[in-house]
Amino acid sequence: MEINQQKLVKVDAKTIKLHVKVTDRFNGELIDAQGETIFDFQDTYVPDFFPGQHYGDYVILDIDIDTGMITNWKTPTAEQIEEAIKED
């Protein structure tokens, strides 16, 4: 005879994938080594150097649950950051 029954099973959860829609409302700060604001992004598109196919409207981050590290981040070049500042 088959019956419906739920069983708890342990799983190894590894990553939280975030897709946050900001639609032209991205805010962020570029901070220098002394903690001072170099540039303040206000109500703009997500900069192109952010990971994923975000089309300027999404922040897409993969976060390792154990370490809290963002695993899909690629270090942007100075030129990419300069371009993002110019575009804003």
C-alpha positions in Angstrom: 0.0 0.0 0.0 1.4 3.4 -0.9 0.7 6.4 1.4 1.8 10.0 1.3 4.4 10.8 3.9 7.0 13.5 4.2 10.5 12.8 5.3 13.2 15.3 6.3 16.4 14.8 4.3 19.6 16.7 5.0 21.0 18.6 2.0 24.2 20.5 1.6 23.0 24.1 0.8 25.8 26.0 -0.9 24.8 29.1 -2.7 22.2 31.9 -2.5 21.5 33.4 -5.9 20.1 36.9 -5.8 18.4 38.7 -8.7 17.3 42.1 -7.4 15.5 44.3 -9.8 16.5 47.9 -9.4 15.2 49.4 -12.7 17.1 52.7 -13.0 17.2 53.0 -9.2 20.7 51.6 -8.5 22.5 53.5 -5.7 26.0 52.8 -4.5 29.2 54.5 -3.4 32.8 54.1 -4.6 34.9 54.4 -1.5 38.7 55.0 -1.3 41.2 53.3 1.1 40.6 56.0 3.8 36.8 55.4 3.7 36.0 58.6 1.8 33.4 58.6 -0.9 35.0 59.0 -4.4 31.8 58.7 -6.3 28.1 58.4 -5.4 25.9 56.4 -7.9 22.4 57.8 -7.5 19.2 56.4 -9.2 21.1 55.1 -12.2 21.6 51.9 -14.2 23.5 49.0 -12.7 27.1 49.5 -13.9 28.2 47.3 -16.8 31.1 45.7 -14.7 28.6 44.0 -12.4 28.2 40.3 -13.0 25.4 38.6 -15.0 23.1 39.6 -17.9 21.6 42.4 -15.9 20.7 44.8 -18.7 21.3 47.7 -16.3 18.2 46.7 -14.3 19.3 43.9 -12.0 21.9 43.2 -9.4 22.8 39.5 -9.9 25.0 38.0 -7.2 25.8 34.4 -6.2 26.7 34.2 -2.5 28.5 31.3 -0.9 26.5 30.4 2.2 29.5 29.2 4.2 31.9 32.1 3.5 29.6 35.0 2.6 31.8 35.5 -0.5 30.3 36.7 -3.8 31.4 33.9 -6.2 30.4 35.4 -9.5 32.3 38.7 -9.0 35.0 39.5 -11.6 37.4 42.3 -10.6 36.6 45.3 -12.8 39.3 47.2 -14.6 40.1 50.8 -13.8 38.7 51.7 -17.3 35.4 49.9 -16.5 35.0 51.9 -13.3 36.0 55.2 -15.0 33.4 54.5 -17.7 30.7 53.8 -15.2 31.4 57.1 -13.5 31.3 58.9 -16.8 28.0 57.3 -17.8 26.3 58.4 -14.6 
